[in-house]
């Protein structure tokens, strides 16, 4: 799964840049059409690309100086050639009004990845706070 890991790393990087840059549709397209995002920061899971797009747009609008930093990415469990579980750490960092840097959240993300249309996509993301 070395090739898969490289594809997944690239996807996670593009995903972070998309939500930080306000590219909501691009962020949502890193999920399967029926993908689910669960986080303790938000009251309900976000389901499906349309809702994921709205979620990402709202995040970018409300957090213009936030950056998602994804690190320690590993394939935690290989299920098949087209399905795996990925674990990583995600820090959300903000530049404050005085141009200082503040860590807003330190989290672990548990992603269920599947091949959809020949590309790796997230079927479900579960975020936990560390």
N, C-alpha and C positions, 0 to 999 in steps of 0.2 A: 504493500500500500504506500510505498514511497512516493509514487506519482500522485496518488490521491492526496497525500499530506501536502504536497506542494500546491495542488489545485485548491485545497481547503484553506491553506495559509493565504493564498492570493485572494480568495473570496472574502475571508475575514478582514483583510486589509482594505479591500474595496468597500466592504460594508461599513467599516468605521469612517472612512473618508466620505462616503455617501451621506450618512446621517449627520456628520459634523458640517458638511458643506451644503446641507439643505436639499440634497438630491433624494427626496423621499421615495419616489417611484423606484429608483435604482436600489435603494436600501431594501424596499419591500420585495423586489425581485430576487434577492438572495435567499428568500424563503420559497417553499413550494406554494402553489396556488392556495392550498388550504393550511398553510403554515400557522404555527401558534407561537406566541411570545408570552412568557410568564415571568413576572418580576414582582418582588415584594414592594417595590416603589409605587406600583400602580394597583388599583383595587381589583381589576378584572383582567383575565387573559385577553390578549389581542389576537383575533382569529381571521385569517384570510387576507389576501393581498390588498384589497381595498382598505380594510381597517388598518393594516400595517402601514400603508401609505399615509393615511391620515395621522396615525400615531407618530411616524417619523417627521412629518411636516410640522406637527405641533411641538415636538421636541426641539427641532431646529429653531423654530420661531421663538420659543421661550428660553433657549439656551444658546445664544449666538456665539459665545466664546468658550464652548465646551469641546473637549476632545476625548474620544474613546481610544484608549491604549490597550491593545490586546497583546497578551504575552503568555508564555509557558503553555503554548498550544501543543496538545498531543492527541493522537488517536487512542482513546481509552479502551475501546472495544471494537473489534472488527466483527460485524455480523454476517456480511456477505461481500461479494465484490462490488455491490451497489448500495451498501448500507453500513454505516459505522456510527459510533458514538465518539464525540470529540469533547474534550475538557480544556478549559483555558481560564486564565485570569483576565479580568477586564477592570481597568481603572478609568473612572471618568474624572478628568482634570479640567479645571476652569481657570481662565485668566480673569483676574478680578479687575475692578474699575481702576485700581492703582497699578495695574500691570503685574501684580504678584501672581504666583501660581498656587492654586489650592486644590487638594485632592477632595473631590466631592464624595465619591463612592469607590470602595474596593470590593469587587465581587468575583464570584466564580460563575462561569457560564458552562452549562451542560447542554450540548447540542446533539440532536439526532439528525444526522445527515443522510440523505438518499440521493441517488442519481435520478434526475428528472429531466427528460429530454436530452440525455447524454451529459448533463452538467450536474455537479454537486450542488445541492440546495439544502437549506435547513427545513426539516419538517416540524421540529419543535425546539425551542430554546427555553431553558429553565435557568433563571438567574437567582443566585443566592448571595446574600451579603456576608462578607467575611468580617 
